[in-house]
């Protein structure tokens, strides 16, 4: 990668809001390969600043394998935001090429309307049957490759949520003891169909950093982390009051608004003319999303 290309990528990494503004002025067929030239976290920060419709157009402009690499590098909230802008056929084409576990998770969440708890939840999560031993429960938790592990949720034979315990409690319990003996039976949960304003107003966020999500039958279907909720609210500027994360970001951004756009435009042009390669494909890590 040339010096100009490296500078352009570095600027996009340091100033994603400014980079997104310039990127939207480029033809989609040029903007999409540029996204793939970024490190996964930088690409994620830039996509957070882009309108979902434009991000979806970028996804469709890429070859299928490259589009899948871009999609799996995003966190769940961004994946949902982009996928919801595609029609059913376009979504099915992409999901068909993903790992079955991830595709099943995305399809399940896509069943819930946008701006509901079900649309923001993530899976898999650490859950165990109520009638097994602590020793067996720990084995199962260790097999959860990604997702929330701090809270271990307990389910019955119908996969209904019946209890919860922390990983610390599980590690310190006698190995032969049944999980049902040490779990907390009163579990605070969210309904998958609950609207986001109601979810955000739950008083239990002051006590827990994650809350489980159940369907209308009490079946455990996912979990919402506090950090993902805050990012969702920030993205909708619901928390955009004095001292909020959005307010701070906007204030800092004003310091760069005079020259950032011009500099980035020049650097992006150099990057594109220099033939930015899809380096993200070489850095693609299957374990991160799929």
C-alpha positions as CSV (number, residue, x, y, z in Angstrom):
1,X,0.0,0.0,0.0
2,X,1.3,3.4,-1.0
3,X,2.0,6.2,1.5
4,X,-1.0,8.1,0.4
5,X,-3.2,5.0,0.8
6,X,-1.9,4.4,4.3
7,X,-2.6,8.0,5.2
8,X,-6.1,7.8,3.8
9,X,-6.8,4.6,5.8
10,X,-5.3,6.1,8.9
11,X,-7.5,9.2,8.6
12,X,-10.6,7.1,8.1
13,X,-9.6,5.2,11.3
14,X,-9.0,8.3,13.4
15,X,-12.0,10.4,12.1
16,X,-14.8,8.0,11.0
17,X,-17.5,10.7,10.9
18,X,-15.5,12.8,8.5
19,X,-14.6,9.7,6.5
20,X,-18.2,8.7,6.2
21,X,-19.2,12.1,4.9
22,X,-16.6,11.9,2.1
23,X,-17.4,8.2,1.4
24,X,-21.1,9.0,0.7
25,X,-20.0,11.4,-2.1
26,X,-18.2,8.5,-3.9
27,X,-19.9,6.1,-6.3
28,X,-20.9,3.0,-4.4
29,X,-18.7,0.8,-6.6
30,X,-15.6,2.8,-5.4
31,X,-16.7,3.2,-1.8
32,X,-17.3,-0.5,-1.2
33,X,-13.8,-1.7,-1.9
34,X,-12.4,1.1,0.2
35,X,-14.3,-0.2,3.2
36,X,-12.6,-3.6,2.8
37,X,-9.2,-1.9,2.9
38,X,-9.7,-1.0,6.5
39,X,-9.0,-3.0,9.6
40,X,-12.2,-4.6,10.9
41,X,-12.6,-2.3,13.9
42,X,-12.0,0.8,11.8
43,X,-14.4,-0.4,9.2
44,X,-17.0,-1.0,11.9
45,X,-16.6,2.6,13.3
46,X,-16.9,4.1,9.8
47,X,-20.0,2.0,9.0
48,X,-21.6,3.2,12.2
49,X,-21.5,6.7,10.7
50,X,-23.0,5.8,7.4
51,X,-26.7,5.7,6.6
52,X,-27.9,2.1,6.6
53,X,-29.2,2.4,3.1
54,X,-25.8,3.5,1.8
55,X,-24.1,0.7,3.8
56,X,-26.5,-1.8,2.3
57,X,-25.7,-0.5,-1.3
58,X,-22.0,-1.0,-0.6
59,X,-22.6,-4.6,0.5
60,X,-24.5,-5.3,-2.7
61,X,-21.8,-3.8,-4.8
62,X,-19.2,-6.3,-3.6
63,X,-18.7,-9.9,-4.8
64,X,-20.6,-12.3,-2.6
65,X,-17.6,-13.6,-0.7
66,X,-16.3,-10.1,0.0
67,X,-19.8,-9.0,1.1
68,X,-19.9,-11.9,3.5
69,X,-16.5,-11.0,4.9
70,X,-17.7,-7.4,5.5
71,X,-20.9,-8.5,7.1
72,X,-19.4,-11.0,9.6
73,X,-16.8,-8.4,10.7
74,X,-19.6,-6.2,12.1
75,X,-21.2,-6.5,15.5
76,X,-24.8,-7.7,15.6
77,X,-26.5,-4.3,15.8
78,X,-24.8,-3.2,12.6
79,X,-25.5,-6.5,10.9
80,X,-29.2,-6.0,11.6
81,X,-29.2,-2.4,10.6
82,X,-27.7,-3.3,7.2
83,X,-29.7,-6.5,6.6
84,X,-33.0,-4.8,7.3
85,X,-32.4,-2.5,4.3
86,X,-32.2,-5.5,1.9
87,X,-35.2,-7.2,0.4
88,X,-35.9,-10.9,1.3
89,X,-34.2,-12.3,-1.7
90,X,-31.0,-10.3,-1.2
91,X,-30.9,-11.3,2.5
92,X,-31.4,-14.9,1.7
93,X,-28.6,-14.9,-0.8
94,X,-26.1,-13.5,1.7
95,X,-27.2,-15.6,4.6
96,X,-27.0,-18.8,2.5
97,X,-23.2,-18.2,2.3
98,X,-22.6,-17.6,6.0
99,X,-21.8,-20.3,8.6
100,X,-25.1,-22.1,9.6
101,X,-24.9,-21.0,13.2
102,X,-24.6,-17.3,12.4
103,X,-27.2,-17.5,9.6
104,X,-29.7,-19.1,12.0
105,X,-29.1,-16.4,14.6
106,X,-29.6,-13.6,12.1
107,X,-32.7,-15.2,10.7
108,X,-34.2,-15.6,14.1
109,X,-33.5,-11.9,15.0
110,X,-34.8,-10.7,11.7
111,X,-38.2,-12.1,12.6
112,X,-38.6,-9.3,15.2
113,X,-39.5,-5.7,14.1
114,X,-36.9,-3.0,14.2
115,X,-36.6,-1.1,17.4
116,X,-37.7,-4.0,19.6
117,X,-35.8,-6.0,22.2
118,X,-35.7,-9.0,19.8
119,X,-34.0,-6.9,17.1
120,X,-31.2,-5.8,19.4
121,X,-30.6,-9.1,21.3
122,X,-27.5,-11.2,20.6
123,X,-26.9,-15.0,20.6
124,X,-25.5,-17.5,21.3
125,X,-25.2,-17.1,25.1
126,X,-24.2,-19.3,27.9
127,X,-27.3,-21.4,28.9
128,X,-27.5,-24.8,30.6
129,X,-30.3,-27.2,31.5
130,X,-31.5,-27.0,35.1
131,X,-31.1,-30.8,35.8
132,X,-27.3,-31.2,35.2
133,X,-24.4,-30.9,37.6
134,X,-22.1,-27.9,38.1
135,X,-19.3,-30.0,36.5
136,X,-21.3,-30.6,33.3
137,X,-22.5,-27.0,33.2
138,X,-18.9,-25.7,33.2
139,X,-18.1,-28.0,30.3
140,X,-21.0,-26.6,28.3
141,X,-20.1,-23.0,29.1
142,X,-16.5,-23.6,27.9
143,X,-17.9,-24.7,24.6
144,X,-19.5,-21.3,24.0
145,X,-16.9,-19.8,21.7
146,X,-18.4,-16.3,21.7
147,X,-21.0,-14.3,23.3
148,X,-21.9,-13.4,26.9
149,X,-20.5,-15.8,29.5
150,X,-20.6,-13.7,32.7
151,X,-24.2,-14.7,33.3
152,X,-25.1,-18.3,32.9
153,X,-28.9,-18.7,32.2
154,X,-30.7,-21.9,33.2
155,X,-33.5,-23.4,31.1
156,X,-36.0,-26.3,31.5
157,X,-36.7,-29.0,28.9
158,X,-38.8,-26.6,26.9
159,X,-36.0,-24.1,26.8
160,X,-37.9,-21.7,29.1
161,X,-35.9,-19.5,31.3
162,X,-36.0,-20.8,34.9
163,X,-32.9,-19.4,36.6
164,X,-29.6,-17.5,36.4
165,X,-26.2,-17.6,38.1
166,X,-22.9,-15.9,37.5
167,X,-19.9,-17.7,36.1
168,X,-18.1,-16.9,39.4
169,X,-20.9,-18.7,41.4
170,X,-20.6,-21.7,39.0
171,X,-16.9,-21.9,39.4
172,X,-17.1,-21.9,43.2
173,X,-19.9,-24.4,43.6
174,X,-19.3,-28.1,44.4
175,X,-18.8,-30.0,41.1
176,X,-21.4,-32.6,41.8
177,X,-24.1,-30.3,43.0
178,X,-27.1,-29.8,40.7
179,X,-27.3,-26.4,38.9
180,X,-30.9,-26.0,40.2
181,X,-29.7,-25.9,43.8
182,X,-27.5,-22.9,43.3
183,X,-29.3,-20.8,40.7
184,X,-31.4,-17.7,41.4
185,X,-34.9,-18.6,40.5
186,X,-36.3,-15.1,40.2
187,X,-34.9,-13.8,36.9
188,X,-35.5,-10.4,35.4
189,X,-36.1,-10.6,31.7
190,X,-37.2,-8.6,28.7
191,X,-39.9,-9.6,26.2
192,X,-38.6,-9.9,22.7
193,X,-41.5,-7.8,21.4
194,X,-41.0,-5.0,23.8
195,X,-40.3,-1.6,22.2
196,X,-36.9,0.0,22.7
197,X,-38.1,3.0,24.8
198,X,-39.6,0.6,27.3
199,X,-36.4,-1.5,27.3
200,X,-34.3,1.5,27.9
201,X,-36.4,2.7,30.8
202,X,-36.1,-0.6,32.7
203,X,-34.8,0.2,36.2
204,X,-32.8,-3.0,36.2
205,X,-30.0,-1.6,34.0
206,X,-28.7,0.1,37.2
207,X,-28.1,-3.4,38.7
208,X,-27.3,-5.7,35.7
209,X,-25.0,-5.2,32.7
210,X,-27.1,-7.6,30.7
211,X,-30.7,-8.8,30.6
212,X,-32.1,-12.0,29.0
213,X,-34.7,-11.9,26.3
214,X,-37.6,-14.3,26.1
215,X,-40.4,-14.9,23.6
216,X,-44.1,-15.0,24.4
217,X,-43.8,-18.5,25.8
218,X,-41.0,-17.7,28.1
219,X,-38.4,-19.4,25.9
220,X,-34.9,-17.9,26.2
221,X,-34.0,-16.4,22.8
222,X,-31.1,-14.0,23.5
223,X,-29.6,-11.3,25.7
224,X,-29.1,-7.6,25.5
225,X,-26.0,-6.1,26.9
226,X,-26.0,-2.6,28.5
227,X,-23.2,-1.4,26.2
228,X,-25.1,-2.4,23.1
229,X,-28.2,-0.7,24.4
230,X,-26.3,2.5,25.0
231,X,-24.8,2.4,21.6
232,X,-28.2,1.9,20.0
233,X,-29.6,4.9,21.9
234,X,-26.6,7.0,21.0
235,X,-27.0,6.1,17.3
236,X,-30.6,7.3,17.5
237,X,-29.4,10.4,19.5
238,X,-31.8,9.5,22.3
239,X,-28.9,10.2,24.7
240,X,-27.8,13.3,22.9
241,X,-28.1,15.6,25.9
242,X,-25.4,17.6,27.7
243,X,-22.5,15.3,28.6
244,X,-23.8,12.4,26.6
245,X,-21.6,10.3,24.4
246,X,-23.1,11.7,21.2
247,X,-22.7,15.3,22.5
248,X,-19.0,14.8,23.3
249,X,-18.3,13.2,19.9
250,X,-20.0,16.1,18.1
251,X,-18.1,18.7,20.2
252,X,-14.7,17.1,19.4
253,X,-15.6,16.7,15.8
254,X,-16.0,20.5,15.5
255,X,-12.3,20.9,16.1
256,X,-11.6,19.1,12.8
257,X,-14.4,20.3,10.6
258,X,-12.5,23.1,8.8
259,X,-9.8,21.0,7.1
260,X,-10.7,17.3,7.7
261,X,-13.0,17.0,4.7
262,X,-10.5,18.5,2.2
263,X,-7.7,16.4,3.5
264,X,-9.7,13.2,3.5
265,X,-11.0,13.8,0.0
266,X,-7.5,14.1,-1.3
267,X,-6.3,11.0,0.6
268,X,-9.3,8.9,-0.5
269,X,-8.7,9.8,-4.1
270,X,-5.1,8.7,-3.7
271,X,-6.1,5.5,-2.1
272,X,-8.6,4.6,-4.8
273,X,-6.3,5.5,-7.7
274,X,-3.6,3.4,-5.9
275,X,-5.8,0.4,-6.2
276,X,-6.8,-0.2,-2.6
277,X,-6.9,-3.9,-2.1
278,X,-9.4,-5.9,-0.1
279,X,-6.9,-6.5,2.7
280,X,-9.7,-7.3,5.1
281,X,-10.1,-10.6,3.3
282,X,-6.5,-11.6,4.4
283,X,-7.2,-10.5,7.9
284,X,-10.6,-12.2,8.1
285,X,-11.0,-14.1,11.3
286,X,-13.7,-16.8,11.2
287,X,-13.9,-17.0,15.0
288,X,-14.9,-13.3,15.4
289,X,-18.4,-13.5,13.9
290,X,-19.0,-16.9,12.5
